[in-house]
Amino acid sequence: MSNQPIRRVENYTDAFLTTFGVILFMTLWVIAAALGYLWVVVTAYGLDHIFKWIGRLRAD
């Protein structure tokens, strides 16, 4: 067992959310290029409802 004291870890939440936003943006552009803008709207609408559903689950 190590004798080093337990320290707080760094908060990487902002870095994760920024990276996730960039990846989501690029994904939507790839969908637009491959399938058309209608599928981008459908995908964004579906993701919006999924995130709202997850938010309601966490609020309970």
Number of C-alpha atoms within 10 A of each C-alpha: 3 5 5 6 6 7 6 6 6 6 8 8 9 9 10 11 11 11 12 12 12 11 12 13 11 12 13 18 15 13 16 15 11 10 11 13 14 11 14 18 14 11 14 14 11 12 12 12 12 12 11 12 12 11 11 10 9 8 7 5
